[in-house]
Structure formats: C-alpha cells, structure tokens
C-alpha cells in the first residue's frame, strides 16, 4: 500500500488505519518535538497532492480483508489539511464504509472557510494547540500564520462541527509548561469548547534533542488547572519508555542490518511497548529505509 498503513494501536482511537495524503514532511509548522523530523517544506499552499481515486482503491482492498479497524485516520507524513482533496476523500469514504473517520491536524488552517467545510463530514477532528505565548518558539510556524487567527478558526469550526473535537496539547519542558502559558491556553480552550482535551508530552525521539518531556507530577498539576474535560494520553510509566526510546530507530536499524525480524523479536530486544516500536517501524518504512512483508521487517537494499 502506498497511502494506507496499519492498523496501528492507538491509545486515543483504538485500532487506527492510517491514510497518508501529504508528501513527506510538508507541513505548516516545524515543531521542535516532531517525531518524524524537521519540516523540509514549510508551506500554507493547499494542493491535490494525492488524488481521491487511489485512496479509495487501496481502502477497498483493505476492507475486503475484514480486518478489525476502529477508525480511519487522516495523518502521517505532514499536515493532512494541506491536501485540497481531503473533503472529497472524506465524503467518498463515507459512501463505502461506516467506520468512523478521524482527522489528526495541527489546526493551523481552520481559519480558512474551505478547510472548515472540508472537515465537516468527519466523525472526530483532533487538532493540536500547544502554546499561545511560546507558539513561535515551540511550533516554529510559517511566517504568515498568526496564533490568534488559528484560535478563531478553531472556535468557528467548533460552532458548526457536528462531530467530536479532541484537542491535544503536547507539553515540552521550559516551553509551554509555565503557569502563565497554561492559564492563557485555558482561556483559548474556553473559547474553542472542545469535547475533550488530551495532554501529551515528548515520548519518542524529537526533531530537536533539546525538546524534553515533563515529569508525571508536573503534567498532573496542569491537568488540574485545565479542568474536568482534560485527559492524559500517556501513563505513569512513560518516563521509562522515554529513556528507552531515545535511540530506538538507531537500535532497530542496527538489528535489521544483521537479519530480518518480526515485531515480537524486536520488542523482546528493545524492551519497550510494542505500540511505540510499531510506530517507529512505520516511520522508517515511510522514509523507505525498511520494508514489511509476511510479518517480517527488513532493511531495504538499493
């Protein structure tokens, strides 16, 4: 499959079948914590980067297999709302399956009416809003993006969207964890009115080594400030996972240089959660460094 991957276990969405409709690392932001790496094409230009037809063809093949899938998730190599075909894709997918559709987005383009309209048929939209005061330092946006316009766009979308909005905040040490920043975020959240707020922190190797996670107790304090709709999408053992995944990709590649391996074999050596390893494997596959066939992962050869 060229555009569809998974299903991958997700703490928020269950077994999520990913739909990747953007060329690798084309985004409106260049977040310091991004697990995929630095943005290579920082843009606000919407284009039909992937056509509707190949997405539907691949999805129909997957659906024939009767694989257990909890949701179809637009996410992957970049910001999915940059694809001007996303609205048509969602509409056409609705005609062939009742599986809920999720759009994971950084929310930066929802100030545009056409983007808001494109996402109206989705079941869940999961935008991110990490910071207000430190937006430029943490998210490194395209120079034409304005945080106030982004918040207004999220608020306008909330007013017309009939599905669920699950807002994610990814916390980075010394960037968006101050009392002033959290209070400013809370004010913005009250305007947006999401159905849920999901708190996260730096779990996998970030694009910048100085992007560090918060401790559990620090996250719990922020959760109290943000209120009853706030949930943690990490568990208390995340600090152990963070320390073990610092060089996960490098470790996996070293193992695959010796011989092809199954997920269970890799997990037994690396010693961390299979879900995290699976996401690392997927990232390496999207970068065309490794390949997957018949339950075996192997290094690609030129």
C-alpha positions as a Markdown table, in Angstrom:
| # | Residue | x | y | z |
|---|---|---|---|---|
| 1 | Unk | 0.0 | 0.0 | 0.0 |
| 2 | Unk | 1.3 | 3.4 | -0.9 |
| 3 | Unk | -1.0 | 5.7 | 1.0 |
| 4 | Unk | -2.7 | 3.5 | 3.7 |
| 5 | Unk | -0.9 | 1.9 | 6.7 |
| 6 | Unk | -1.7 | -0.1 | 9.7 |
| 7 | Unk | -3.9 | -0.6 | 11.5 |
| 8 | Unk | -1.8 | 0.7 | 14.4 |
| 9 | Unk | -2.9 | 0.5 | 18.0 |
| 10 | Unk | -3.7 | 4.0 | 19.4 |
| 11 | Unk | -4.5 | 4.9 | 22.9 |
| 12 | Unk | -7.0 | 7.5 | 21.7 |
| 13 | Unk | -8.5 | 5.8 | 18.7 |
| 14 | Unk | -8.1 | 2.1 | 19.2 |
| 15 | Unk | -7.0 | 0.2 | 16.0 |
| 16 | Unk | -6.4 | 3.0 | 13.6 |
| 17 | Unk | -6.0 | 2.6 | 9.9 |
| 18 | Unk | -3.8 | 5.5 | 8.7 |
| 19 | Unk | -4.4 | 7.4 | 5.5 |
| 20 | Unk | -1.3 | 9.5 | 4.4 |
| 21 | Unk | -2.2 | 12.1 | 1.8 |
| 22 | Unk | 0.7 | 14.5 | 2.0 |
| 23 | Unk | 4.3 | 14.2 | 0.7 |
| 24 | Unk | 6.8 | 13.5 | 3.4 |
| 25 | Unk | 7.3 | 16.4 | 5.9 |
| 26 | Unk | 5.2 | 19.0 | 4.1 |
| 27 | Unk | 3.7 | 21.0 | 6.9 |
| 28 | Unk | 2.6 | 24.4 | 8.2 |
| 29 | Unk | 4.7 | 24.0 | 11.3 |
| 30 | Unk | 8.2 | 22.8 | 12.2 |
| 31 | Unk | 7.6 | 21.7 | 15.8 |
| 32 | Unk | 10.7 | 21.1 | 17.9 |
| 33 | Unk | 9.2 | 17.9 | 19.2 |
| 34 | Unk | 8.1 | 16.3 | 15.9 |
| 35 | Unk | 8.8 | 12.5 | 15.9 |
| 36 | Unk | 9.0 | 12.5 | 12.1 |
| 37 | Unk | 11.8 | 15.0 | 12.0 |
| 38 | Unk | 12.2 | 18.6 | 10.8 |
| 39 | Unk | 9.8 | 20.0 | 8.2 |
| 40 | Unk | 11.5 | 20.1 | 4.8 |
| 41 | Unk | 8.7 | 22.1 | 3.1 |
| 42 | Unk | 7.1 | 24.7 | 5.3 |
| 43 | Unk | 4.1 | 25.8 | 3.4 |
| 44 | Unk | 0.5 | 27.1 | 3.6 |
| 45 | Unk | -0.3 | 26.2 | -0.1 |
| 46 | Unk | -3.1 | 23.6 | -0.5 |
| 47 | Unk | -2.8 | 21.3 | -3.5 |
| 48 | Unk | -4.3 | 18.0 | -4.6 |
| 49 | Unk | -1.1 | 16.2 | -3.6 |
| 50 | Unk | -2.9 | 12.8 | -3.7 |
| 51 | Unk | -5.9 | 12.1 | -5.8 |
| 52 | Unk | -9.2 | 10.7 | -4.4 |
| 53 | Unk | -9.3 | 7.5 | -6.6 |
| 54 | Unk | -6.1 | 5.8 | -5.4 |
| 55 | Unk | -7.1 | 6.3 | -1.8 |
| 56 | Unk | -10.5 | 4.7 | -2.4 |
| 57 | Unk | -8.9 | 1.8 | -4.3 |
| 58 | Unk | -6.5 | 1.0 | -1.5 |
| 59 | Unk | -9.1 | 1.3 | 1.2 |
| 60 | Unk | -11.5 | -1.0 | -0.7 |
| 61 | Unk | -8.7 | -3.6 | -0.8 |
| 62 | Unk | -8.2 | -3.4 | 3.0 |
| 63 | Unk | -11.9 | -3.5 | 3.7 |
| 64 | Unk | -12.2 | -6.8 | 1.7 |
| 65 | Unk | -9.8 | -8.4 | 4.2 |
| 66 | Unk | -12.3 | -7.9 | 7.1 |
| 67 | Unk | -9.5 | -6.6 | 9.3 |
| 68 | Unk | -10.6 | -5.2 | 12.7 |
| 69 | Unk | -10.5 | -1.4 | 12.3 |
| 70 | Unk | -11.8 | 1.0 | 14.9 |
| 71 | Unk | -11.3 | 4.2 | 12.8 |
| 72 | Unk | -9.8 | 5.6 | 9.6 |
| 73 | Unk | -7.3 | 8.3 | 10.5 |
| 74 | Unk | -6.0 | 11.0 | 8.2 |
| 75 | Unk | -2.5 | 11.5 | 9.5 |
| 76 | Unk | 1.1 | 10.6 | 8.6 |
| 77 | Unk | 3.9 | 12.4 | 6.8 |
| 78 | Unk | 2.6 | 16.0 | 7.1 |
| 79 | Unk | -0.4 | 18.3 | 7.7 |
| 80 | Unk | -3.4 | 16.5 | 6.0 |
| 81 | Unk | -5.5 | 19.6 | 5.5 |
| 82 | Unk | -2.9 | 20.8 | 3.0 |
| 83 | Unk | -4.4 | 18.3 | 0.6 |
| 84 | Unk | -7.2 | 20.1 | -1.1 |
| 85 | Unk | -8.9 | 16.8 | -1.9 |
| 86 | Unk | -9.4 | 15.8 | 1.8 |
| 87 | Unk | -13.1 | 16.9 | 1.8 |
| 88 | Unk | -13.9 | 14.8 | -1.2 |
| 89 | Unk | -12.0 | 11.9 | 0.2 |
| 90 | Unk | -14.0 | 12.0 | 3.4 |
| 91 | Unk | -17.3 | 12.3 | 1.5 |
| 92 | Unk | -16.4 | 9.3 | -0.8 |
| 93 | Unk | -15.2 | 7.1 | 2.1 |
| 94 | Unk | -18.5 | 7.7 | 3.9 |
| 95 | Unk | -20.2 | 6.1 | 0.9 |
| 96 | Unk | -18.3 | 2.8 | 1.2 |
| 97 | Unk | -17.9 | 2.3 | 5.0 |
| 98 | Unk | -19.4 | 3.2 | 8.3 |
| 99 | Unk | -16.0 | 3.1 | 10.1 |
| 100 | Unk | -15.6 | 6.4 | 11.9 |
| 101 | Unk | -13.2 | 8.9 | 10.2 |
| 102 | Unk | -10.7 | 10.9 | 12.3 |
| 103 | Unk | -8.6 | 13.8 | 11.1 |
| 104 | Unk | -5.5 | 14.5 | 13.1 |
| 105 | Unk | -4.5 | 18.0 | 12.3 |
| 106 | Unk | -2.4 | 20.8 | 13.8 |
| 107 | Unk | -5.4 | 23.0 | 13.3 |
| 108 | Unk | -3.5 | 25.9 | 11.8 |
| 109 | Unk | -5.6 | 26.1 | 8.6 |
| 110 | Unk | -9.0 | 26.1 | 10.2 |
| 111 | Unk | -9.1 | 29.9 | 9.9 |
| 112 | Unk | -9.9 | 29.2 | 6.2 |
| 113 | Unk | -13.6 | 28.6 | 5.4 |
| 114 | Unk | -12.7 | 26.0 | 2.8 |
| 115 | Unk | -10.8 | 23.9 | 5.3 |
| 116 | Unk | -13.5 | 24.1 | 7.9 |
| 117 | Unk | -16.0 | 22.9 | 5.2 |
| 118 | Unk | -13.8 | 20.1 | 4.1 |
| 119 | Unk | -13.7 | 18.5 | 7.6 |
| 120 | Unk | -17.5 | 18.8 | 8.4 |
| 121 | Unk | -18.3 | 15.1 | 7.5 |
| 122 | Unk | -15.5 | 13.7 | 9.7 |
| 123 | Unk | -16.6 | 12.0 | 12.9 |
| 124 | Unk | -13.7 | 13.2 | 15.1 |
| 125 | Unk | -11.3 | 16.1 | 14.4 |
| 126 | Unk | -8.2 | 16.1 | 16.7 |
| 127 | Unk | -6.5 | 19.4 | 16.4 |
| 128 | Unk | -3.4 | 20.4 | 18.4 |
| 129 | Unk | -2.9 | 23.7 | 20.2 |
| 130 | Unk | 0.3 | 23.5 | 22.2 |
| 131 | Unk | 1.0 | 27.1 | 23.1 |
| 132 | Unk | 0.0 | 30.7 | 22.8 |
| 133 | Unk | 2.8 | 32.8 | 24.2 |
| 134 | Unk | 5.6 | 30.4 | 23.1 |
| 135 | Unk | 3.9 | 29.4 | 19.8 |
| 136 | Unk | 6.7 | 30.6 | 17.6 |
| 137 | Unk | 9.4 | 29.1 | 19.7 |
| 138 | Unk | 7.8 | 25.7 | 20.2 |
| 139 | Unk | 5.9 | 25.2 | 16.9 |
| 140 | Unk | 8.1 | 27.3 | 14.5 |
| 141 | Unk | 5.2 | 28.2 | 12.2 |
| 142 | Unk | 5.1 | 29.5 | 8.7 |
| 143 | Unk | 5.7 | 33.2 | 8.9 |
| 144 | Unk | 2.2 | 34.1 | 7.7 |
| 145 | Unk | 0.5 | 32.1 | 10.5 |
| 146 | Unk | -1.0 | 34.1 | 13.4 |
| 147 | Unk | -1.9 | 32.3 | 16.6 |
| 148 | Unk | -5.0 | 34.5 | 17.2 |
| 149 | Unk | -6.3 | 33.6 | 13.7 |
| 150 | Unk | -5.7 | 29.9 | 14.5 |
| 151 | Unk | -7.7 | 30.1 | 17.7 |
| 152 | Unk | -10.5 | 32.0 | 15.9 |
| 153 | Unk | -10.6 | 29.3 | 13.3 |
| 154 | Unk | -10.8 | 26.5 | 15.8 |
| 155 | Unk | -13.6 | 28.4 | 17.6 |
| 156 | Unk | -15.6 | 28.9 | 14.3 |
| 157 | Unk | -15.1 | 25.2 | 13.4 |
| 158 | Unk | -16.4 | 24.2 | 16.8 |
| 159 | Unk | -19.6 | 26.2 | 16.3 |
| 160 | Unk | -20.5 | 24.3 | 13.1 |
| 161 | Unk | -19.0 | 20.8 | 13.5 |
| 162 | Unk | -21.5 | 18.1 | 14.5 |
| 163 | Unk | -18.8 | 15.5 | 15.4 |
| 164 | Unk | -16.3 | 15.5 | 18.3 |
| 165 | Unk | -13.4 | 17.8 | 18.8 |
| 166 | Unk | -10.5 | 16.3 | 20.8 |
| 167 | Unk | -7.9 | 18.9 | 21.3 |
| 168 | Unk | -4.3 | 17.8 | 22.0 |
| 169 | Unk | -1.7 | 19.7 | 23.9 |
| 170 | Unk | 1.9 | 18.4 | 23.8 |
| 171 | Unk | 3.9 | 19.6 | 26.7 |
| 172 | Unk | 7.6 | 20.4 | 26.4 |
| 173 | Unk | 9.8 | 21.3 | 29.3 |
| 174 | Unk | 10.5 | 25.0 | 29.7 |
| 175 | Unk | 8.4 | 25.9 | 26.6 |
| 176 | Unk | 4.7 | 25.6 | 27.3 |
| 177 | Unk | 4.6 | 24.5 | 31.0 |
| 178 | Unk | 4.7 | 27.8 | 32.8 |
| 179 | Unk | 1.7 | 28.9 | 34.9 |
| 180 | Unk | 1.1 | 31.9 | 32.6 |
| 181 | Unk | 1.2 | 29.8 | 29.5 |
| 182 | Unk | -1.3 | 27.3 | 30.9 |
| 183 | Unk | -3.7 | 30.0 | 32.0 |
| 184 | Unk | -3.5 | 31.6 | 28.6 |
| 185 | Unk | -4.2 | 28.2 | 27.0 |
| 186 | Unk | -7.1 | 27.7 | 29.3 |
| 187 | Unk | -8.7 | 30.9 | 28.1 |
| 188 | Unk | -8.3 | 29.9 | 24.5 |
| 189 | Unk | -9.8 | 26.4 | 25.2 |
| 190 | Unk | -12.8 | 28.1 | 26.8 |
| 191 | Unk | -13.4 | 29.9 | 23.5 |
| 192 | Unk | -12.8 | 26.7 | 21.4 |
| 193 | Unk | -15.0 | 24.5 | 23.5 |
| 194 | Unk | -13.6 | 21.1 | 22.6 |
| 195 | Unk | -15.3 | 17.9 | 23.8 |
| 196 | Unk | -12.0 | 16.6 | 25.2 |
| 197 | Unk | -8.5 | 17.9 | 26.0 |
| 198 | Unk | -5.7 | 15.4 | 25.6 |
| 199 | Unk | -2.4 | 16.0 | 27.4 |
| 200 | Unk | 0.7 | 14.5 | 26.0 |
| 201 | Unk | 4.5 | 15.1 | 26.3 |
| 202 | Unk | 7.7 | 14.2 | 24.4 |
| 203 | Unk | 7.7 | 10.3 | 24.2 |
| 204 | Unk | 9.5 | 9.5 | 21.1 |
| 205 | Unk | 12.8 | 11.0 | 19.8 |
| 206 | Unk | 12.0 | 14.6 | 18.8 |
| 207 | Unk | 13.4 | 16.5 | 15.8 |
| 208 | Unk | 15.4 | 18.6 | 18.3 |
| 209 | Unk | 17.3 | 17.0 | 21.1 |
| 210 | Unk | 16.6 | 19.8 | 23.5 |
| 211 | Unk | 12.8 | 19.1 | 23.4 |
| 212 | Unk | 12.3 | 17.3 | 26.8 |
| 213 | Unk | 9.3 | 15.8 | 28.5 |
| 214 | Unk | 7.6 | 16.9 | 31.7 |
| 215 | Unk | 7.6 | 14.7 | 34.8 |
| 216 | Unk | 4.3 | 12.9 | 35.7 |
| 217 | Unk | 3.6 | 15.2 | 38.7 |
| 218 | Unk | 4.1 | 18.3 | 36.5 |
| 219 | Unk | 1.6 | 17.0 | 34.0 |
| 220 | Unk | -0.9 | 16.2 | 36.7 |
| 221 | Unk | -0.8 | 19.8 | 38.0 |
| 222 | Unk | -1.5 | 21.1 | 34.5 |
| 223 | Unk | -4.4 | 18.7 | 34.2 |
| 224 | Unk | -5.9 | 20.1 | 37.4 |
| 225 | Unk | -5.7 | 23.6 | 36.0 |
| 226 | Unk | -7.3 | 22.8 | 32.7 |
| 227 | Unk | -10.3 | 21.1 | 34.3 |
| 228 | Unk | -12.6 | 18.1 | 34.1 |
| 229 | Unk | -12.5 | 17.6 | 30.3 |
| 230 | Unk | -8.8 | 17.1 | 30.4 |
| 231 | Unk | -7.3 | 13.6 | 30.0 |
| 232 | Unk | -3.8 | 12.1 | 29.9 |
| 233 | Unk | -3.0 | 10.1 | 26.8 |
| 234 | Unk | 0.2 | 8.7 | 28.5 |
| 235 | Unk | 0.5 | 6.5 | 31.5 |
| 236 | Unk | 2.8 | 6.8 | 34.5 |
| 237 | Unk | 5.4 | 4.5 | 33.0 |
| 238 | Unk | 6.1 | 7.0 | 30.2 |
| 239 | Unk | 9.3 | 8.2 | 31.8 |
| 240 | Unk | 10.8 | 4.7 | 31.5 |
| 241 | Unk | 9.6 | 4.5 | 27.9 |
| 242 | Unk | 11.1 | 7.9 | 27.1 |
| 243 | Unk | 14.5 | 6.9 | 28.4 |
| 244 | Unk | 14.5 | 3.6 | 26.5 |
| 245 | Unk | 13.3 | 5.1 | 23.2 |
| 246 | Unk | 15.9 | 7.8 | 22.9 |
| 247 | Unk | 17.8 | 5.8 | 20.2 |
| 248 | Unk | 15.0 | 3.4 | 19.3 |
| 249 | Unk | 15.3 | 4.0 | 15.5 |
| 250 | Unk | 19.0 | 3.5 | 15.6 |
| 251 | Unk | 18.7 | 0.3 | 17.6 |
| 252 | Unk | 16.1 | -1.1 | 15.2 |
| 253 | Unk | 18.3 | -0.3 | 12.2 |
| 254 | Unk | 21.3 | -2.0 | 13.7 |
| 255 | Unk | 19.3 | -5.1 | 14.4 |
| 256 | Unk | 17.8 | -5.2 | 10.9 |
| 257 | Unk | 21.3 | -4.9 | 9.4 |
| 258 | Unk | 22.0 | -8.4 | 10.7 |
| 259 | Unk | 18.8 | -10.1 | 9.6 |
| 260 | Unk | 15.0 | -9.6 | 9.0 |
| 261 | Unk | 13.0 | -9.7 | 12.2 |
| 262 | Unk | 9.4 | -9.8 | 13.4 |
| 263 | Unk | 7.8 | -7.2 | 15.7 |
| 264 | Unk | 7.8 | -9.6 | 18.7 |
| 265 | Unk | 11.5 | -10.2 | 18.2 |
| 266 | Unk | 12.4 | -6.5 | 18.0 |
| 267 | Unk | 10.2 | -5.8 | 21.1 |
| 268 | Unk | 12.0 | -8.5 | 23.1 |
| 269 | Unk | 15.4 | -7.0 | 22.4 |
| 270 | Unk | 14.4 | -3.3 | 22.7 |
| 271 | Unk | 12.3 | -3.9 | 25.8 |
| 272 | Unk | 9.6 | -1.3 | 25.3 |
| 273 | Unk | 5.9 | -1.2 | 24.4 |
| 274 | Unk | 5.1 | -2.8 | 21.1 |
| 275 | Unk | 2.9 | 0.1 | 20.1 |
| 276 | Unk | 5.8 | 2.5 | 20.3 |
| 277 | Unk | 8.1 | 0.2 | 18.3 |
| 278 | Unk | 5.4 | -0.3 | 15.7 |
| 279 | Unk | 5.2 | 3.5 | 15.2 |
| 280 | Unk | 9.0 | 3.7 | 14.9 |
| 281 | Unk | 8.9 | 0.9 | 12.3 |
| 282 | Unk | 6.2 | 2.7 | 10.3 |
| 283 | Unk | 8.2 | 5.9 | 10.3 |
| 284 | Unk | 11.2 | 4.1 | 9.0 |
| 285 | Unk | 9.1 | 2.4 | 6.3 |
| 286 | Unk | 7.6 | 5.8 | 5.2 |
| 287 | Unk | 11.2 | 7.1 | 4.8 |
| 288 | Unk | 11.8 | 4.0 | 2.6 |
| 289 | Unk | 14.6 | 2.8 | 4.8 |
| 290 | Unk | 12.9 | -0.6 | 5.8 |
| 291 | Unk | 10.1 | -2.7 | 4.3 |
| 292 | Unk | 7.5 | -5.1 | 5.6 |
| 293 | Unk | 6.4 | -8.4 | 4.2 |
| 294 | Unk | 4.7 | -11.5 | 5.6 |
| 295 | Unk | 5.2 | -10.4 | 9.3 |
| 296 | Unk | 8.9 | -9.7 | 8.8 |
| 297 | Unk | 10.7 | -6.3 | 8.8 |
| 298 | Unk | 13.9 | -6.0 | 6.8 |
| 299 | Unk | 16.3 | -3.3 | 5.7 |
| 300 | Unk | 15.8 | -2.1 | 2.2 |
| 301 | Unk | 18.7 | -2.6 | -0.3 |
| 302 | Unk | 19.5 | -0.3 | -3.2 |
